[in-house]
Amino acid sequence: MDKDKKHKKNVIKPDAVFSITTENELMKFLIEALPGKNKNNIKSLLVNDQVEVDGKVVNQYNFRLKAGNQVKIKWERSPIVAKSFRGFSIVFEDDYLIVIDKHAGVLSHSEGSLLFSKMII
């Protein structure tokens, strides 16, 4: 039994492809098309760039689908090439210093004393 479970883990599930016949919101369509998945599972697919509409990655849950669109679900996550951060960019980094560009709207606060303080983003 354990061997069967290990074997199934290594099997790559083929991508799911759907042709849209009526206008709908992407999240509503995915909930209907993937009955075994809950909203959190579907949000995870969107966040991890695993949903494409007509060959382009779509992350918006409220993306408007039109008749004739093709929706592709990639079950395997793409490998991450470089570490990316949401809300800031690393401008410079060495053993002693890191310089970041914090994007507007990202909250931050300091921790500890002013001398040798850390910024938490």
Beta strands, then each sheet from edge to edge (+ up, - down):
strand 1: 16-19
strand 2: 24-25
strand 3: 51-53
strand 4: 56-57
strand 5: 64-65
strand 6: 70-73
strand 7: 88-93
strand 8: 98-102
strand 9: 109-111
strand 10: 118-120
sheet 1: 1+ 6- 3+ 4-
sheet 2: 2+ 5-
sheet 3: 7+ 8-
sheet 4: 9+ 10-
end
